């Protein structure tokens, strides 16, 4: 089936079925590993026929990329919550602490899935593009939040891109790495203080 021949669900039941396949398929890939499953496994996990999977998706890669895009969109949710909120100058620390904690909460995939996806980011241009798009979108949102709160510092785009990288790295540390010899409360404070110093 060609991409243009894929079924575009309109009715509620068809939309739900497609979403079910997408969610089950992406979760299965995260659980078992991208190279360890196929569309037959996804069909079984989704309680549909293999033919039904191919009605909505080209292959498991299509499912994986769309699932990963949805997952990366969910990583944007914490920062989007602050788009229209006012931040006082003395409230920046609180803002970034909440943002970091909320960001850790949305890192819901397993450590092994995270590691495999990070590996694929370096070897697969489409996976890499999803992450680059996320970084650009998150940077743009943070710039808009800071500008709307009168923190329009020099080189704001570059600084916000650095901040997004720091937050992402810290969240990976808190959600997945969990080194026993590190004080993560102190690490969080250090990152937040570095962010504040960069902005002000």
Protein Blocks (a to p, Z undefined) as FASTA:
>chain_A
ZZklpccdfbfklmmmmmmmmmmmmmmmmmnopklccfklmmmmnopafklmmmmpmblm
lmmmmmmmmmmmmmmmmmmmmmmpccdfklmmmmmmmmmmmmmmmmmbcfklmmmmmmmm
mmmmklmmmmmmmmmmmmmmmmmmmmmnopacehklmmmmmmmmmmmmmmmmmmmnopak
bcfklmmmmmmmmmmmmmZZ
